[in-house]
C-alpha cells in the first residue's frame, strides 16, 4: 500500500514543508527510518534523530522549530502522535479490505445472517440465530456461539471463542485467543467441604469501539450482563469476572484482574498486574499504578493510587522513599543504642 506525502497531509489536515510528491510505502521509528518510510516526532527527547533519519517524511507538531537542516519532508500537524495513529489506522483499514468472502471449510448455523463485505476464515464456526454486521472480519479457527450479535466493521481474530448471547458493538477488535462469555467463577461451598457450581445465566455486552487484547477473558454474568462500555481498551492477558462493568474510555493494561460485581468508572487507567477485589465501585478518572491491590471502593474522582493495599500515590512514594532508607536508619539506630549503652556503663562506673 502506497501513499504520497500530499495524500497523507490531506488525510491528517497537515502542512507540508518539502517535497509533496514523495511516495511512502511503510512506517518506521524515526531512528530506524529508511527511504520510503514515514516517521513521527512527538517527544522532544528523540529530536536528535530527526536531523539524521533516513525516513523520507516525518510528522511533527505545529510548534516544532528545527535547530538545523533536515533532509526529510516535514508534515506539520496539531498532534503528531495522534496523527501518526490515524495514518496507521487508515493503512490497516485498507489492508483489511483485502479480506473478504468465505473460506472453506467454515460453518454458519440456521437463521444466522452476515452483512455485506464480510470475511469468514477457514474453520470458523457461527452458531444459530446470529446477526453479523457489514464488513465484519472473522478470522480462521474462531468459534461464535448461538444468539450472538456483532456490529459493523468489527474484527474477530484467530482462535477467539465467543459464547452464546454475547452482544458486540461496531468497530470492535478482539485479538487472538480471547474468550468472551465463559462461565464466571461462581461456586457455593457445601457442608461436606465441596463446592457446587452456580449456573451462570447472564451474558456479555461489549459496546462500540472497544479493543480487547490477546488471551483476555471476560466472563458472562451470573444473571444480567457483564458490560464493557464504549471506547474501552483492554490489553493482553486481562481477567474480567462476572457482572463487572467497565466505564467508557477506560484503559486496562496486561495481567490486571477484576473480581466479580465490581464497577469501574469512566476514563480510568488500570496499570499492569493490578488486582481489584469484587463488589466495589471505582470512581471516574481513577488511576491505579502497576502491581497495586485495590481492596475498597474509591468514591472521589480523579485520584492516583499505588501500592498494595492501594493508597494515594504521593503517600505511597513517600513510604517507598523511607523504605529505601531503612538500612541507613538501622545503622543509625544501632549507633545510638551503642552510644547509650556506653554512656550507661560510664555512669555506673
Buried (B, 14 or more C-beta within 10 A) or exposed (E): EEBBBBBBBEBBEBEBBBEBEBEBEEBBEBBEBEEBBBBBBBEEEBBEBBEEBBBBBBBBBEEBEEEEEBEBBBBBBEBBBBBBEBBEEBBEEEEBEEBEEBBEEBBBBEEBEBBEBBBBBEBBBBBBBBBBBBBBBBBBBBBBBBBBBBBBBBBBBBBBBBBBBBBBBBBBBBBBBBBBBBBBBBEEEEEEEEEEEBEBEBBBBBBBBBBBBBBBBBBBBBEBBBBBBBBBBBBBBBBBBBBBBBBBBBBBBBBBBBBBBBBBBBBBBBBBBBBBBBEBBBBBBBBBBBBBBBEEEBEEBEBBBBBBEBBEBEEBEEEEEEEEEEEEEEEEEEEEEEEEEEEEEEEEE
